[in-house]
Amino acid sequence: MIEKNKEYIVDITDNGFEGEGIAKIENFAIFIPGAIKGEKCKILILKVLASYAFAKIIEIIEPSESRVEPDCGTYKRCGGCNLRHIDYEKTLEMKKNNVQNLVNKNLIEKIKVNNVLGMGNPYNYRNKAQFPIGLEKDGITPIMGVYASRTHEIIAMRNCMIHHQISEQIAHFIFGYIKQNDIQVYNEKTGKGVFRHILIKVGMRSHEVMCVFIINEKGFKQESELTKLLVKEFPEIKTVVKNINMNNTNVIMGNENKILYGDGYIYDQLGDYTFKISPMSFYQINPVQTEALYNIGIEMAEVTKQDTVYDLYCGIGTIGIFASKYAKKVYGIEIVEQAIEDAKQNAVINDIKNIEFFAGDVEKVFDKIMKEKNDFPDIIFVDPPRKGLDETTIKNILDVAPKKMVYISCNPATMVRDLKLLTEKYEVKEIQPVDMFPFTNHVESVVLMSRQKG
């Protein structure tokens, strides 16, 4: 019987979906973060459940050839990435295997998953950074950084390898000002204090920067001075916004934004198009890979001027706008009203006339728009949230049965669940994973489905 607080020597036989090592003792699965398939490790059992246990590494007796020295000082505690101890090419192989294993377990047709499309330079790719601000364990000293993995404890951070470098420089400048001027920082336990988070968005191509102060009050007296100093120090900053969040919640942003400088948004380029980004709007975190992802999706779909395209979960309209130049007509649907406002403006900015956007729940609005417009899809793009497609949307897609469908997924588990249901009328033709978040266990996939003949 496996015992808590006992040490064992084990062979790591596999890696799980979160990159953790998996070992077996008497057919009992042990999950070990930081271990790599092929290694022999001495481990300490931390927690024992009915059919599996969790452990930590005490010593790596035989390291894997894929093991590398992490290039980040806070890596072991930070929840931002979890594969920095593994050679980058090996992480791509692991991600492919994860998708392939899910396909093999769930789909009748055992399609071969393509190799993961990696990044030439998998560093400093994040165009959005959120820095929580709070108190050290002493309850007195202010601290800014990132949340430790699976906790709300803030750990200080320097030289993050995945954020754009300017994000961290700006955050440290603001935090320095907060400390110098004794501005109260947020205390999660009491709900008191002013500064909760700093949010930075960067246009990777435009180099425009947005800075958002997320505060627990309507305002603070130094906000105008801090804004002036910030813009003087960082001329790339095009706008500064305060976001008011006075709720006792884990949700980072509140619903109220007030512009302190600039016009409240920045622009960036993706492919041939310009996109307007507001504080609340969703914009893909890694624009280099997003461009690749969308181009793959458009190429797979082979959109023509005879095709009506529906872009479900369209966000600020990115993939619909990419498809518009090839299509007869594009309709985009998204539940977030601010995103649809941005999408409409993005269509105007890019002078696109053959696209319309609608705010609403895809589950309810998709069917309504098809009937109202009397315009049914030849091709559908779906890019759902992590929970995947709902039953109503799957039913609507199967009822309308367009000739092709491109499924863009950020969660392979819900993706294969949905693909299985869609194979009632569709064949899975190709699965192309894309490494959207290097050195994390996340993998995005683009799937082409074609309506079955007859």
N, C-alpha and C positions, 0 to 999 in steps of 0.2 A: 504493500500500500504506500502511495506517495505521501510524504509528510511535510507539512509546513515547516520552514526554517531549517530544513535538512539540505545538505549538499549532495550533488550527484555529478558524475562525469557522463556527458552525452554526446552523441553524433547528431549534427544538425542535418536533417534529411530533406528539408524543404523550406521555402519562404512563403509566408501567408500574404493576404491581400493588403496588409498595411506594412509589408516589408519585414515583419518580425520573423525570426527563425522558429522552425518547428522541429521538435525532437519527440521521440516516443520512448516511454519507460513502461515496460509490460503492457504495450498497446494503449497506453494512456498518453494523450497529446499534451505536450508542454509548449507554451508560447513564450519566446524569449526575445524581447526587443534588442536590436543591435547585433544579433547573430546572423551568420550567412550560411546558406546551404553548402555542405561539404566540410564545415569546421567541426573540430572537437573542442568542447568547452566544459569548464567546471561551472556549475550553476547553483544558485540558492533558490529554493522554492519559496515564493512570496504568498501565494494564494492557491488553495485547492478547492475546485468545484466538483460537481458530480461526475463529469466525464472529461475534464481537462484542468490544467493548472497553469499559473503564470510564474515565471522565474526571472531572475536577473543574472547576468554574466559575472562571475567572480574572476575567472581567468580564461583566456583563449589559449588552449593547449596547442592546437594545430590551426593556424589562421588560413583563410581562403586566399587564393591568388588575387581575388577581386577586392580584397580589403585594402582601403587607403586610409591615410591619416586625415581625419576631418579638418577642413580649412576654416573652421569657425569656433571661436572661444566659447560661445553659449550653446553650441549644438546639442550637448547631452541633455540640457534642461529645456531648451526652447521647443515649442510645438510647431514651428514654421516649416521645417523639412525633417524627414526621418531617414533619408538614405545617403547622407553625406559620407558615411563610412564605406561606401561601395563605389567602385569604379563606374563612371557615367555610362559607358557602353553596356556594362552588366545590368545597370538599372533598367535600360531599355528592353533588354532581353527578359528581365523579370516581369515587366509590365505586359509585354506580349504574351508571356506564359499565363499571366492572370486572366487576360481576356480569352485566350484559347481554352483554358480549363473550364471557364464558365460556358463558353460555346459548346464544348464537348459534352458537358453535363446536361445542358438544357435544350439544345436544338437537335432535331432528328437528322437534318442534313449537316454533316460535320465539315463546315467550310473552313478552309485554312486562313487564319488571320495573317494579314501582311505584317512585315517588320515595322516596329514603331518608328515614326518620323521624329528623329531627335533634333536638337538645336546645335548649330555650329559653335555657338558661344553660350553655354547654359548658365550664365551668371547675370546678376543685376537686371533680370527680365521683368520684374513686377512694376507696373506703372501706378500701382495704388498701394499705399502703406498706411496702416492704422497703428498709432502708438498709444497704448493706455497709460494714464497718469494716475498715481495713487500714493499710498504710504508704505514704507518699509514695514517689516514685522514689528518694529518698535512702536508703530502707530504715530510717529512724529516726523520722521525724515521723508521728504518727497522722493519719489522714484518714477522714472519713465523708461519704457522699454517694450517688452513683449510679454505675453502670458506664458508662464511655464506650461509644458505639455499637460493637457487635461485638468488644468487648475485655473483659478483666477489670481494666482500669485504673480505679481509683476517682477520680471527679472531685467536688470539693466543690460543693454546690448550696444555693441560697437561693431562697425564694419560688417553688417549683414551682407551675405553673398548673393541674396536674391532680390533685395530691394534696389531700385535706382539710387545711386549714391546721393543725389541731391535731397532725397526724401529725409534721409537720416541727418544730413547737415542742417536742414531747416528745423527738424524736430528738436535737435540739441540746442539750436539758437533760441527757440521759443521756451524750452525747458529752463535754459540758463536765465532768461528774463523772468520767468515765473518765480524761480528761487531768489533772485536778486531783489525782487519787489514784494516778496512775501505774499504772493497771491495764493490763496488756499487751494489745495488740490483735493480732489474728490475722495471721500472716505466711504467705501462700499458698505461698511457696517452701519454707519450713522446716516448715510444719505446726504451728508453736509459737504461743503467745499465747492469750488468753482470749476476748475478744469478737470474734465473727464478723459478726453482723448484729443489727439492731434491727428487729422486725416490729411494726407498729401496725395494729390493726383498729378501725374506727369504725362504730358504729350510726348511720346517717345520719338516721334518724327518732328513735331512742331517745336519741341522743347519748352512749351508753355507749361506753367505750373499753377495749380490751384491749392490753396491752403485753407483748411477748415478747422476752426476752434470749436470743439464740442464741449459745451458748458452746461452747468447745472443751475444757471440763473438766467435772467433776461439779458444781463450784460455785466461787465466789470469795468471799473473806472479807467483802467490803463489800456483798454482795447484799442483806442485810436493811436496812442503812442506806440504800442507794440506793433500795430499794423504798419505805421510809418517806418519804424526801424527795420522791420522785416523786408519791406519792399526795397528799401535803400540797400540792404545787405545782399538781397537776392533779386536782381532785376528781372530774372526769368519768371518771377511770380506775376501772373496776369490778374489774379483775383484772390481776395481774402473774404471768407464767409464765416459768420458765426452760426452754429447750429445749436438750437436750444433743446436740451433733453433733461427735463426735470423729473422724469419717471424713475422709480426704483426698479430698474430692469437690466437684463444683460444685453438688450438691444442697444447697439452702439449709438445710432443717430435718432434724434427726435424728428418731428414733422415740420418744425419751424426753422426757416433759414433767413438770416438778415445779411445783406451784403455790406462789408466794411470797406472794400476797395475793388475797383474794376467792375465788371458787369455780371459776375456770378457764375461764369462758366469759362471753359477753355476749349480749344479745338485741337484735334489731332487727325492725322491721315492714316487710312487703312487702304492699301491698294491704290486705286485712282480716285478715292473718295475722301471727303473731309467730313468729320463727325464732331458734333457739338456735345460736350460732356458737362453735365451739371453735377452739383454735390450728391444728389440722390440717384443719378442714373447709373444703370449697370453698363459697364463697358468692359470687354474682355481684358483680363489682367495682363496677358502676355501677347501684345499686338503682333510680334514677329510670327508666332505660331498660329495666331488667329487668322492672319492673312493666308497662311499655308492651308489651314483647316478649311476656310471658306472656298479657296480656289479648288481644293480637292472635291468638296461637295458639289460645286457648280460643274466641274468637269465630269464627275460621275453621272450627274443628272442629265447631261447633254441637253440643256434648255434651248429651245428654238423660239422663233418669232410666232409660232403657232400655239405656244403653250401659255396657259394660265397657271400661275404659281401661287400657292398659299404658304406663307411663312408663319408657322405657329410658334408662340412664345418668342416673339420677334425682338424683344428688348428695344433698343433705340434704332432698330431697323437695319442693322448692319448686313445680315446675309440677304435680306430682301433687296436691299440697294445693290449689292453685288450682283444679284440675279437679274435685276431690272434691265440691264443693257442687252441681255439675250432673250428676254421673255416678251410676250404680247402684253401681259398684265400681271401685276403682283398685288396680293392682299396680305397685310401683316396684322397679326392679333397678339395682344399682350395685356396682362391684367393690371400692370402698373401704369396709372394715368400719366405720371410725369414722364415715363419712358416713351409713351405714345406721343406726347407733346414734342419731346426731343426728336422722335422719329420723323414726325411731320416736318419739323424744321430742317432736319438732315436732308429730306427729299428736296426741299426748296433750295437749300445751300448748294446741292449737287445738281440742281435743275433737272430733276427726274419727274416726268409727267405721268408715267404709266404705273404708279404705285399709290395705294390707299392704305391707311392705317386705322385700326379700330381698337379702342380700349375695352377690355372685358375679359371674363373668364373663358378660356378656349373651350372648355366643356360646354358652355352655354352659347357662345357667340359664333363659333365656327359654322354650325349648321344654319343659324339665322342669316348670316351674311351670304352664304351660298344661295339660299332661297330668295332673299331680298334682291340680290344682284342678278339672279338667274345665271350665275357664272360658276361653273364647277371646275375643280382643279384637275389639270393634267399631271402636275407634279406638286408634291407637298414636301416642304422642309419642316422638320420638327427639331427643336432644341430645348427639351423640357428641363425643369429643375431636377435635382438629385432623385426625387421620388419617382421620376419617370412619368409616363402618360397615365391619365385616368381612364377608367373603363368606358365612359361615354365617348371620349375622343377616339379611342381605339375602334369602338363600334361605328362612329361616324366615318372614320377613314375606310373601314371595311365596307360600309354601305356605299360610299361614293366610289371606292376602288379606283383611284387615279392610276395611270400607267406606271408611274415611278414614285418612289418616296426616298428621301434622304433623311436618316435619323442621326442627329448629332447628340452625343451623350457624354455626360461628365461622370456617369456612374455605370460601369459595366454590368453590375448585378441587376439593376432595374432595366437596363437596356436589353439584356438577353431574355428577361421575363417578358418584356413587351414584344420583342422579335418573335418569340415563340407563339404569342397570340396572333400576331400579324401574318404568320406563315399559313394561316387558314386560306389566305388569298394571295400571299406574296412569297417570292423566293428571295433569300438573302444572297446577293451577288458578290458583294465585296465588303470586307471590314478593314478599315485603315485606322489604326491607333496613331494618335499624335501626342507627343510629349509636351503638354501645355505647361506643366509645373515641374521642371527638372528638380531632381533630388527629393521629391516627395513621392508618396505612393500613388498619387492621382494620375489617371490616364484618361484622356479624351478619345473618343472614337467617332469616325464617320462611317456610316453604313449605307450602302446602296441596296434598295429592295425594288424588285420588278414584279408587276402583276403576273400571276401565273397564266400561261396560255390557256384559253378556253374558259 
